């Protein structure tokens, strides 16, 4: 995957670049120090995935995410920030972010989460899930207990195979349940399911 790293801290950019470039399937095509530069580099470098900070001088990460998603909807964007407050999380997801991690997460774990996101699954860090889970969503009221369990695991980024193993179900049962869950929640993909599941 072609990765663009966006952060106003040069030490963080360097650390992320060195660590993630060691992965065989990740190519760091460039780095940007603010949102405006990130938008420009999406045009010239054609990255497939971005690691995006939120608070940066000039154009922040949320504004950049919104613009990039409008122009390049196929590009996947993972927010990587120190801000774990609910408003920032919700604004980032509403802008189109496909994932949200806190910088306290291990850099060594980020590569795996990027791979999950490239496969089309939204990824939310554990701290993010705790923040968002503090409020109940009325969209969940129509779900059965099993459907809630499956929806929760989908929102956490697990694959059908992993969900099946955790809940002692067949992959086919999980797949069929997800179709029903999406219909009940009014969403069309796993990322939207995760966003709706944790919205308050």
Secondary structure, DSSP 8 states (H G I E B T S, - for coil): -EEEEE-S-HHHHHHHHHHHTTSTT-EEEEEESSHHHHHHHHHHH--SEEEE-S--SSS-HHHHHHHHHHH-TT-EEEEEES---HHHHHHHHHHT-SEEEETTS-HHHHHHHHHHHHTT--EE-HHHHHHHTTS--GGGTTS-HHHHHHHHHHHTT--HHHHHHHHT--HHHHHHHHHHHHHHHT-SSHHHHHHHHH--
